[in-house]
């Protein structure tokens, strides 16, 4: 289990930059949000997040992106970055709707469909392993990997869970197209939850619109919308997993 320090530095005074009151009115706790970002970095083998501009910077340095700045709410620093950054491969992520983010950024930024920052404080009914699938759990000190394999050996569904002192982070919950609507996602989530050493920890994740439907059936609640902006390039590498 990894300890996560308070990642957010004291806010700087940048009152000359104006932000929509709607975007600033976020109920997301900075400490909880920092735990999610730190846990996500553990789940993906990325460097520890660095406080910057009122948010957190993660240096991903992958074929698909250089880095990302992640904010629990809009800050003047977010808008300053939006004006300064012009290189493809740098992402801005913030707890607000896609429409709100689009309205706040220069035209060169492309805004992706809205996602959802979600939480669960309690467990859910244990999912049974569907017939014809084999469950594989690879536990670690702070990271657990779960896979469901079909009879032919292919990976039908998978997911990762990272445990910190403050939260348990679910990441990259994926079901292959040919195996959907069979309860595999719920089985992966159950296996990850059961791997958590501290059953009282809050669960955290970011979901797509489709994923949110699954998580809501398990009792998860939406804390905030969550949106991504990027600068398109002529040639963009395809990431191995959905960006969230």
SVG drawing of the C-alpha trace seen along z (x, -y; Angstrom):
<svg xmlns="http://www.w3.org/2000/svg" viewBox="-28 -41 37 64">
<polyline fill="none" stroke="black" stroke-width="0.4" points="0.0,0.0 1.5,-3.3 1.4,-6.5 0.4,-9.6 1.4,-13.0 -0.7,-16.2 0.1,-16.8 -1.4,-20.2 0.7,-23.3 -0.8,-26.5 -2.8,-28.3 -1.0,-31.3 -2.7,-34.6 -3.6,-35.0 -6.7,-37.1 -6.1,-38.8 -7.4,-35.6 -11.1,-35.2 -12.9,-31.8 -16.5,-30.9 -18.1,-30.7 -19.7,-27.4 -16.3,-25.9 -14.8,-27.2 -17.8,-25.8 -16.4,-22.3 -17.2,-20.1 -14.2,-17.8 -11.9,-17.5 -8.3,-18.2 -6.8,-15.5 -9.2,-12.9 -8.5,-13.9 -4.8,-13.9 -5.1,-10.3 -6.8,-9.3 -4.2,-10.9 -1.4,-9.3 -3.1,-5.9 -3.6,-6.1 0.1,-6.8 0.9,-3.7 -1.6,-1.7 0.1,-2.8 3.7,-2.8 4.0,-6.5 6.1,-9.0 4.6,-10.6 2.4,-13.6 4.0,-17.0 2.1,-20.0 1.9,-22.8 -0.4,-25.7 -3.0,-24.7 -3.3,-21.2 -1.0,-18.2 1.3,-17.4 2.1,-13.8 5.0,-13.3 3.7,-10.3 6.3,-10.4 4.6,-7.8 4.1,-7.5 0.7,-9.0 1.4,-11.9 4.2,-13.9 2.4,-15.0 -0.9,-15.8 -2.1,-18.5 -5.0,-17.4 -7.2,-19.7 -10.0,-19.0 -11.5,-22.4 -10.7,-25.1 -7.9,-27.5 -6.2,-30.5 -3.2,-28.2 -5.3,-26.0 -6.2,-28.9 -2.6,-30.1 -1.4,-26.7 -4.1,-26.7 -2.7,-29.9 1.0,-28.9 0.9,-25.3 0.9,-24.8 2.6,-21.3 0.5,-18.2 0.8,-15.5 0.1,-17.7 -3.3,-17.2 -5.5,-19.3 -7.9,-17.4 -10.4,-19.0 -13.5,-18.2 -16.1,-20.1 -18.2,-19.3 -16.9,-19.3 -19.1,-22.3 -17.6,-24.3 -14.1,-23.4 -14.6,-24.2 -15.9,-27.6 -12.9,-28.4 -10.1,-27.3 -8.6,-28.8 -9.8,-27.3 -6.7,-25.2 -7.7,-22.9 -9.9,-19.9 -12.3,-18.8 -13.2,-15.1 -16.6,-13.8 -17.4,-14.2 -16.3,-11.5 -17.3,-11.1 -15.3,-11.1 -17.0,-8.5 -16.7,-7.0 -18.0,-4.1 -17.9,-3.9 -19.3,-0.4 -19.0,2.9 -21.5,4.6 -23.0,8.0 -20.3,10.5 -20.3,11.4 -20.2,15.0 -17.6,16.1 -19.4,16.6 -19.2,20.0 -16.4,20.5 -14.0,18.0 -11.0,18.3 -10.1,15.6 -6.5,14.6 -5.5,12.3 -1.9,11.0 -1.6,9.2 1.3,6.9 2.3,4.6 0.3,1.6 -1.0,2.8 -3.3,5.7 -4.0,6.9 -7.1,9.0 -7.8,10.8 -10.6,13.0 -9.6,15.4 -11.9,17.2 -11.6,20.9 -9.3,20.3 -7.0,18.3 -7.7,14.8 -8.1,12.0 -11.8,11.2 -11.8,8.6 -9.2,7.0 -8.5,4.2 -6.1,2.8 -6.4,1.6 -4.0,-0.6 -4.2,-0.9 -3.0,-3.9 -3.4,-4.9 -6.5,-7.0 -8.3,-5.2 -8.5,-2.3 -8.2,-3.3 -9.8,-1.2 -8.2,-1.7 -8.5,-0.5 -11.5,1.7 -11.9,3.1 -14.1,5.8 -13.3,7.0 -16.1,6.3 -16.9,9.9 -17.4,10.6 -19.6,7.7 -22.9,7.9 -22.0,11.1 -21.2,9.6 -17.4,9.7 -16.9,6.1 -18.7,6.7 -16.6,9.8 -13.3,7.8 -14.5,5.1 -15.4,7.6 -12.0,9.3 -10.2,6.0 -12.3,5.0 -11.6,8.2 -7.9,7.7 -8.0,4.4 -6.4,5.0 -8.4,2.2 -12.1,2.8 -13.0,-0.7 -11.2,-2.6 -13.1,-4.8 -13.1,-3.5 -12.3,-6.0 -12.3,-5.9 -13.0,-7.9 -15.6,-6.4 -16.9,-7.0 -20.6,-7.4 -20.9,-3.7 -18.8,-2.7 -20.8,-4.8 -23.9,-2.7 -22.1,0.4 -20.7,-1.3 -24.0,-2.8 -25.5,0.7 -22.8,1.5 -23.7,-1.5 -21.1,-4.0 -22.0,-7.7 -20.8,-10.5 -18.8,-13.2 -18.2,-15.4 -18.0,-15.5 -14.5,-15.1 -13.2,-16.4 -10.1,-16.3 -8.6,-18.8 -5.8,-18.2 -4.1,-19.8 -4.6,-17.5 -1.6,-16.6 -1.4,-15.4 -0.3,-12.0 -1.3,-10.8 -0.2,-7.5 -3.0,-5.2 -2.7,-4.5 -2.9,-0.9 -5.7,-1.7 -8.4,-4.3 -7.2,-7.7 -9.0,-8.5"/>
</svg>
